Amino acid sequence: MLSLTLEEFMVELNEGSIKNVGPKNKSATAKLFDVESAEAREFGDKRVKFVFEDEDGNEIQVSLFPEHVRTIADDIDALEEDSPVFD
């Protein structure tokens, strides 16, 4: 399930073209639940891309620098040691 929250978001649709309308104070949050597949792969010369997809074909891609990937890997290691999630 993909959940998308858009704040202060307005666009103009005119003859098939989408144009930003209003100030540039927009923000968005995307959440993907019930992930069926996840993978990590190289992205360019300096990043790692994570790709997550659910059973409906919704997909989220996130690219991170290696230092952020290492931080997440450390967080996962800590969870494996202390969290009941991994029991």
PyRosetta script that sets phi, psi and omega in degrees:
from pyrosetta import init, pose_from_sequence

init()
pose = pose_from_sequence("MLSLTLEEFMVELNEGSIKNVGPKNKSATAKLFDVESAEAREFGDKRVKFVFEDEDGNEIQVSLFPEHVRTIADDIDALEEDSPVFD")
pose.set_psi(1, 129.3)
pose.set_omega(1, 178.6)
pose.set_phi(2, -102.3)
pose.set_psi(2, 126.4)
pose.set_omega(2, 176.0)
pose.set_phi(3, -114.2)
pose.set_psi(3, 125.0)
pose.set_omega(3, -177.8)
pose.set_phi(4, -126.5)
pose.set_psi(4, 121.6)
pose.set_omega(4, 178.2)
pose.set_phi(5, -113.2)
pose.set_psi(5, 124.4)
pose.set_omega(5, 179.4)
pose.set_phi(6, -116.4)
pose.set_psi(6, 129.5)
pose.set_omega(6, -178.9)
pose.set_phi(7, -110.5)
pose.set_psi(7, 134.2)
pose.set_omega(7, 177.0)
pose.set_phi(8, 53.2)
pose.set_psi(8, 42.4)
pose.set_omega(8, -171.4)
pose.set_phi(9, -107.4)
pose.set_psi(9, 123.0)
pose.set_omega(9, 175.4)
pose.set_phi(10, -145.8)
pose.set_psi(10, 132.2)
pose.set_omega(10, 176.3)
pose.set_phi(11, -129.2)
pose.set_psi(11, 160.3)
pose.set_omega(11, 176.2)
pose.set_phi(12, -110.3)
pose.set_psi(12, 129.3)
pose.set_omega(12, 176.0)
pose.set_phi(13, -106.7)
pose.set_psi(13, 117.1)
pose.set_omega(13, -175.9)
pose.set_phi(14, -138.0)
pose.set_psi(14, 111.2)
pose.set_omega(14, 178.5)
pose.set_phi(15, 53.8)
pose.set_psi(15, 42.1)
pose.set_omega(15, 176.3)
pose.set_phi(16, 85.5)
pose.set_psi(16, -3.2)
pose.set_omega(16, 178.9)
pose.set_phi(17, -102.8)
pose.set_psi(17, 140.5)
pose.set_omega(17, 177.0)
pose.set_phi(18, -104.2)
pose.set_psi(18, 130.1)
pose.set_omega(18, -178.3)
pose.set_phi(19, -129.1)
pose.set_psi(19, 137.3)
pose.set_omega(19, 175.5)
pose.set_phi(20, -62.8)
pose.set_psi(20, 136.5)
pose.set_omega(20, 177.6)
pose.set_phi(21, -125.2)
pose.set_psi(21, 136.4)
pose.set_omega(21, 176.1)
pose.set_phi(22, 90.1)
pose.set_psi(22, -169.7)
pose.set_omega(22, -176.8)
pose.set_phi(23, -69.7)
pose.set_psi(23, 169.3)
pose.set_omega(23, -176.8)
pose.set_phi(24, -95.0)
pose.set_psi(24, 35.2)
pose.set_omega(24, -178.3)
pose.set_phi(25, -99.6)
pose.set_psi(25, 29.9)
pose.set_omega(25, -177.4)
pose.set_phi(26, -79.9)
pose.set_psi(26, 151.8)
pose.set_omega(26, 173.5)
pose.set_phi(27, -147.5)
pose.set_psi(27, 160.7)
pose.set_omega(27, -179.0)
pose.set_phi(28, -145.2)
pose.set_psi(28, 150.4)
pose.set_omega(28, 173.7)
pose.set_phi(29, -130.3)
pose.set_psi(29, 129.0)
pose.set_omega(29, 177.7)
pose.set_phi(30, -119.2)
pose.set_psi(30, 135.0)
pose.set_omega(30, 178.5)
pose.set_phi(31, -132.2)
pose.set_psi(31, 136.4)
pose.set_omega(31, 178.3)
pose.set_phi(32, -122.1)
pose.set_psi(32, 120.8)
pose.set_omega(32, -178.6)
pose.set_phi(33, -110.0)
pose.set_psi(33, 161.9)
pose.set_omega(33, 178.1)
pose.set_phi(34, 55.7)
pose.set_psi(34, 51.0)
pose.set_omega(34, -179.5)
pose.set_phi(35, -66.2)
pose.set_psi(35, 130.3)
pose.set_omega(35, 179.2)
pose.set_phi(36, -95.7)
pose.set_psi(36, -30.6)
pose.set_omega(36, 178.9)
pose.set_phi(37, -143.1)
pose.set_psi(37, 147.2)
pose.set_omega(37, 178.2)
pose.set_phi(38, -145.6)
pose.set_psi(38, 138.8)
pose.set_omega(38, 178.0)
pose.set_phi(39, -148.2)
pose.set_psi(39, 158.1)
pose.set_omega(39, 175.2)
pose.set_phi(40, -125.1)
pose.set_psi(40, 139.9)
pose.set_omega(40, 178.7)
pose.set_phi(41, -152.6)
pose.set_psi(41, 165.9)
pose.set_omega(41, 178.5)
pose.set_phi(42, -64.1)
pose.set_psi(42, 145.5)
pose.set_omega(42, 177.1)
pose.set_phi(43, -137.4)
pose.set_psi(43, 104.2)
pose.set_omega(43, -175.7)
pose.set_phi(44, 69.4)
pose.set_psi(44, -154.9)
pose.set_omega(44, -177.2)
pose.set_phi(45, -90.6)
pose.set_psi(45, -17.0)
pose.set_omega(45, -168.1)
pose.set_phi(46, -133.4)
pose.set_psi(46, 6.1)
pose.set_omega(46, -175.3)
pose.set_phi(47, -131.1)
pose.set_psi(47, 164.5)
pose.set_omega(47, 173.5)
pose.set_phi(48, -116.6)
pose.set_psi(48, 131.2)
pose.set_omega(48, 178.6)
pose.set_phi(49, -104.2)
pose.set_psi(49, 129.1)
pose.set_omega(49, 172.6)
pose.set_phi(50, -102.2)
pose.set_psi(50, 134.1)
pose.set_omega(50, 179.6)
pose.set_phi(51, -124.4)
pose.set_psi(51, 124.5)
pose.set_omega(51, -179.8)
pose.set_phi(52, -121.2)
pose.set_psi(52, 134.6)
pose.set_omega(52, -179.5)
pose.set_phi(53, -137.1)
pose.set_psi(53, 141.7)
pose.set_omega(53, 176.4)
pose.set_phi(54, -99.6)
pose.set_psi(54, 179.3)
pose.set_omega(54, -175.5)
pose.set_phi(55, -67.9)
pose.set_psi(55, -17.4)
pose.set_omega(55, 179.2)
pose.set_phi(56, -89.6)
pose.set_psi(56, -0.4)
pose.set_omega(56, 179.9)
pose.set_phi(57, 89.8)
pose.set_psi(57, 2.0)
pose.set_omega(57, 174.3)
pose.set_phi(58, -67.8)
pose.set_psi(58, 139.3)
pose.set_omega(58, -174.3)
pose.set_phi(59, -136.4)
pose.set_psi(59, 141.0)
pose.set_omega(59, 171.7)
pose.set_phi(60, -126.1)
pose.set_psi(60, 133.8)
pose.set_omega(60, 176.9)
pose.set_phi(61, -118.0)
pose.set_psi(61, 137.9)
pose.set_omega(61, 179.5)
pose.set_phi(62, -133.9)
pose.set_psi(62, 127.7)
pose.set_omega(62, 175.7)
pose.set_phi(63, -109.4)
pose.set_psi(63, 134.1)
pose.set_omega(63, -176.9)
pose.set_phi(64, -131.1)
pose.set_psi(64, 151.0)
pose.set_omega(64, 171.3)
pose.set_phi(65, -76.0)
pose.set_psi(65, 154.2)
pose.set_omega(65, -176.1)
pose.set_phi(66, -53.4)
pose.set_psi(66, -36.0)
pose.set_omega(66, -179.3)
pose.set_phi(67, -64.1)
pose.set_psi(67, -33.0)
pose.set_omega(67, 176.8)
pose.set_phi(68, -73.5)
pose.set_psi(68, -36.3)
pose.set_omega(68, 177.0)
pose.set_phi(69, -63.4)
pose.set_psi(69, -42.4)
pose.set_omega(69, 179.3)
pose.set_phi(70, -63.3)
pose.set_psi(70, -39.1)
pose.set_omega(70, 177.6)
pose.set_phi(71, -61.7)
pose.set_psi(71, -44.0)
pose.set_omega(71, 178.4)
pose.set_phi(72, -64.8)
pose.set_psi(72, -41.2)
pose.set_omega(72, 178.4)
pose.set_phi(73, -61.7)
pose.set_psi(73, -40.0)
pose.set_omega(73, 176.4)
pose.set_phi(74, -63.9)
pose.set_psi(74, -40.8)
pose.set_omega(74, 178.0)
pose.set_phi(75, -61.5)
pose.set_psi(75, -41.1)
pose.set_omega(75, 179.6)
pose.set_phi(76, -66.5)
pose.set_psi(76, -42.1)
pose.set_omega(76, 176.8)
pose.set_phi(77, -58.5)
pose.set_psi(77, -43.1)
pose.set_omega(77, 179.1)
pose.set_phi(78, -64.6)
pose.set_psi(78, -39.7)
pose.set_omega(78, 177.8)
pose.set_phi(79, -64.0)
pose.set_psi(79, -40.4)
pose.set_omega(79, 179.9)
pose.set_phi(80, -60.9)
pose.set_psi(80, -33.1)
pose.set_omega(80, -179.4)
pose.set_phi(81, -79.6)
pose.set_psi(81, -35.9)
pose.set_omega(81, -167.8)
pose.set_phi(82, -116.6)
pose.set_psi(82, -16.2)
pose.set_omega(82, -171.2)
pose.set_phi(83, -98.4)
pose.set_psi(83, 141.1)
pose.set_omega(83, 175.1)
pose.set_phi(84, -69.3)
pose.set_psi(84, -11.2)
pose.set_omega(84, 178.9)
pose.set_phi(85, -58.2)
pose.set_psi(85, -35.2)
pose.set_omega(85, -176.2)
pose.set_phi(86, -95.8)
pose.set_psi(86, 9.6)
pose.set_omega(86, 177.3)
pose.set_phi(87, -75.4)
pose.dump_pdb("model.pdb")
